[in-house]
Amino acid sequence: MYLTFGAAVVWFALVLQFIVSLKAAEYDFLSTTELYLSFFTITTNITVAICLTTIILFSKTKLGVFFSQPSTQTAITVYIVVVGIIYNVLLRGLLSPVGWARVADELLHVVNPLIFLGFWMLFVNKQTLQYKAAFVWLLYPLAYIMFIVIRGYLINQYPYPFINVVDLGYPKALANAFGCLFLFWILSLLLIWVGKKLAKR
């Protein structure tokens, strides 16, 4: 029941945000999709939605087995919790969405991270977590940073102000990006440590 509710909320938030973005772009589907998928918030929430949905509906498939692994689930927990931390610490207040845009904003950056963290706390088997996995979990955020840097170089646009090379220059933007990677790593180690403590109980 918890997983079904969580998956429904995450998918609703993603669809709502796309509709809001599409309307703001005067229904330019291609440019809306391209911009929409450039945000780490969106790609991570999509990953959360796919993870929960696959566990519910396709748990016996290869993809279901992958998303059922404690290491995979913990990595996704790290990613979506970082989404919530960075937004609420660094980005909240830079924009002031209203109406449905505000609903989507809060769901993506507050509610969904809490839902998946709750899933991790309640349902994930944490006994097998290994500290060395924290380095492997950095591959996704590192790949995203590389994508954003290359994309930004080509179109001169960046989805987040703390990695905006145009305003900050490469040294500062890259320093901020690697600071984010360090946050991912530290949070990964913390969740593994907490997971091991909970498993012992």
C-alpha positions as CSV (number, residue, x, y, z in Angstrom):
1,M,0.0,0.0,0.0
2,Y,2.8,2.4,0.9
3,L,4.7,1.7,-2.3
4,T,1.5,2.1,-4.5
5,F,0.7,5.4,-2.8
6,G,4.3,6.6,-3.1
7,A,4.5,5.7,-6.8
8,A,1.2,7.4,-7.5
9,V,2.3,10.6,-5.8
10,V,5.7,10.7,-7.6
11,W,4.1,10.1,-11.0
12,F,1.5,12.7,-10.3
13,A,4.2,15.3,-9.4
14,L,6.1,14.6,-12.6
15,V,3.1,14.8,-14.9
16,L,1.9,18.0,-13.1
17,Q,5.3,19.6,-13.4
18,F,5.5,18.8,-17.1
19,I,2.0,20.2,-17.7
20,V,2.9,23.4,-15.8
21,S,6.2,23.7,-17.8
22,L,4.4,23.0,-21.1
23,K,1.9,25.8,-20.4
24,A,4.7,28.2,-19.5
25,A,6.4,27.4,-22.8
26,E,3.2,28.1,-24.7
27,Y,2.9,24.4,-25.5
28,D,6.2,24.0,-27.2
29,F,6.5,20.2,-26.6
30,L,10.1,19.7,-27.8
31,S,11.7,22.6,-25.9
32,T,9.6,21.8,-22.8
33,T,10.8,18.2,-22.9
34,E,14.4,19.1,-23.4
35,L,14.4,21.6,-20.6
36,Y,12.4,19.4,-18.3
37,L,14.8,16.5,-18.6
38,S,17.8,18.7,-18.0
39,F,17.0,19.0,-14.3
40,F,18.5,16.6,-11.8
41,T,15.3,16.9,-9.8
42,I,13.3,15.5,-12.7
43,T,15.6,12.7,-13.7
44,T,15.9,11.6,-10.1
45,N,12.2,11.7,-9.5
46,I,11.7,9.7,-12.7
47,T,14.2,7.2,-11.3
48,V,12.2,7.0,-8.0
49,A,8.9,6.5,-9.9
50,I,10.4,3.8,-12.1
51,C,11.9,2.1,-9.1
52,L,8.7,2.0,-7.1
53,T,6.6,1.0,-10.1
54,T,8.9,-1.8,-11.1
55,I,9.0,-3.2,-7.6
56,I,5.2,-3.2,-7.5
57,L,4.5,-4.6,-11.0
58,F,7.6,-6.2,-12.4
59,S,9.5,-7.5,-9.4
60,K,10.4,-10.8,-11.2
61,T,12.0,-9.2,-14.2
62,K,15.7,-8.3,-14.5
63,L,14.8,-4.7,-14.0
64,G,12.7,-5.6,-11.0
65,V,15.6,-7.5,-9.5
66,F,17.9,-4.6,-10.0
67,F,15.6,-2.1,-8.3
68,S,15.0,-4.6,-5.5
69,Q,18.6,-4.6,-4.5
70,P,19.3,-2.8,-1.2
71,S,22.3,-1.1,-2.8
72,T,20.2,0.3,-5.7
73,Q,17.5,1.4,-3.4
74,T,19.9,3.1,-1.0
75,A,21.7,4.9,-3.9
76,I,18.3,6.2,-5.1
77,T,17.5,7.3,-1.5
78,V,20.8,9.3,-1.5
79,Y,20.0,11.0,-4.8
80,I,16.4,12.0,-3.9
81,V,17.4,13.2,-0.4
82,V,20.1,15.4,-2.0
83,V,17.5,16.8,-4.3
84,G,15.5,17.9,-1.2
85,I,18.6,19.2,0.7
86,I,20.0,21.3,-2.2
87,Y,16.6,22.8,-3.1
88,N,15.6,23.7,0.4
89,V,19.0,25.0,1.5
90,L,20.3,26.7,-1.7
91,L,17.4,27.2,-4.1
92,R,14.2,27.8,-2.2
93,G,13.1,31.4,-2.6
94,L,14.9,32.0,-5.9
95,L,11.5,31.4,-7.6
96,S,8.0,31.9,-6.2
97,P,5.7,29.4,-8.0
98,V,2.0,29.7,-7.4
99,G,-1.0,27.5,-7.9
100,W,-0.3,24.1,-9.4
101,A,3.3,25.0,-10.0
102,R,3.7,25.4,-6.3
103,V,2.1,22.0,-5.7
104,A,4.4,20.3,-8.2
105,D,7.4,22.1,-6.7
106,E,6.7,21.0,-3.1
107,L,5.9,17.4,-4.2
108,L,9.1,17.1,-6.2
109,H,11.4,18.7,-3.6
110,V,9.9,17.9,-0.3
111,V,7.2,15.2,-0.3
112,N,8.8,12.8,-2.8
113,P,12.1,12.8,-1.0
114,L,10.4,12.1,2.3
115,I,8.3,9.3,0.7
116,F,11.3,7.5,-0.6
117,L,13.3,8.0,2.6
118,G,10.4,6.5,4.4
119,F,10.4,3.6,2.0
120,W,14.1,3.1,2.7
121,M,13.6,3.2,6.5
122,L,10.7,0.8,6.5
123,F,11.2,-1.7,3.7
124,V,14.8,-1.9,2.5
125,N,17.0,-4.7,3.8
126,K,20.1,-2.9,5.0
127,Q,22.2,-5.8,6.2
128,T,24.2,-6.2,3.0
129,L,25.2,-2.5,2.5
130,Q,28.9,-1.9,1.9
131,Y,30.8,1.3,2.3
132,K,32.7,0.8,-0.9
133,A,29.4,1.1,-2.8
134,A,29.4,4.8,-2.0
135,F,32.0,5.4,-4.8
136,V,29.9,3.5,-7.3
137,W,26.9,5.6,-6.4
138,L,28.7,8.7,-7.5
139,L,28.6,7.7,-11.2
140,Y,25.0,9.0,-11.7
141,P,25.6,12.5,-10.3
142,L,29.0,12.6,-12.0
143,A,27.5,11.7,-15.3
144,Y,24.8,14.4,-14.8
145,I,27.5,17.0,-14.1
146,M,29.3,16.1,-17.3
147,F,26.1,16.3,-19.2
148,I,25.2,19.7,-17.8
149,V,28.7,21.1,-18.5
150,I,28.7,19.9,-22.1
151,R,25.1,20.9,-22.7
152,G,25.9,24.4,-21.2
153,Y,28.9,24.8,-23.4
154,L,26.8,24.1,-26.5
155,I,23.7,26.2,-25.6
156,N,25.1,28.6,-23.0
157,Q,22.4,27.7,-20.5
158,Y,22.5,25.9,-17.2
159,P,19.6,24.5,-15.1
160,Y,21.0,25.5,-11.7
161,P,22.6,28.8,-10.6
162,F,25.4,27.2,-8.6
163,I,26.8,25.5,-11.7
164,N,26.1,28.4,-14.1
165,V,29.4,28.8,-15.9
166,V,28.2,32.0,-17.6
167,D,27.7,33.8,-14.3
168,L,30.4,32.1,-12.1
169,G,33.1,31.0,-14.5
170,Y,34.4,27.4,-14.8
171,P,36.6,27.3,-11.6
172,K,33.7,28.4,-9.3
173,A,31.0,26.4,-11.1
174,L,33.1,23.2,-11.1
175,A,34.1,23.7,-7.5
176,N,30.4,23.9,-6.6
177,A,29.7,20.8,-8.7
178,F,32.4,18.8,-6.9
179,G,31.1,20.1,-3.6
180,C,27.8,18.5,-4.5
181,L,29.6,15.3,-5.3
182,F,31.2,15.4,-1.9
183,L,27.7,15.8,-0.4
184,F,26.5,12.7,-2.3
185,W,29.5,10.8,-1.0
186,I,29.1,11.9,2.7
187,L,25.3,11.2,2.7
188,S,26.0,7.8,1.1
189,L,28.4,6.9,3.9
190,L,25.9,8.2,6.5
191,L,23.0,6.1,5.1
192,I,25.2,3.0,5.0
193,W,26.2,3.6,8.6
194,V,22.7,4.2,9.7
195,G,21.5,1.2,7.7
196,K,24.0,-1.1,9.4
197,K,23.0,0.2,12.8
198,L,19.3,-0.4,12.0
199,A,20.0,-3.9,10.6
200,K,21.7,-4.9,13.9
201,R,18.5,-4.1,15.7
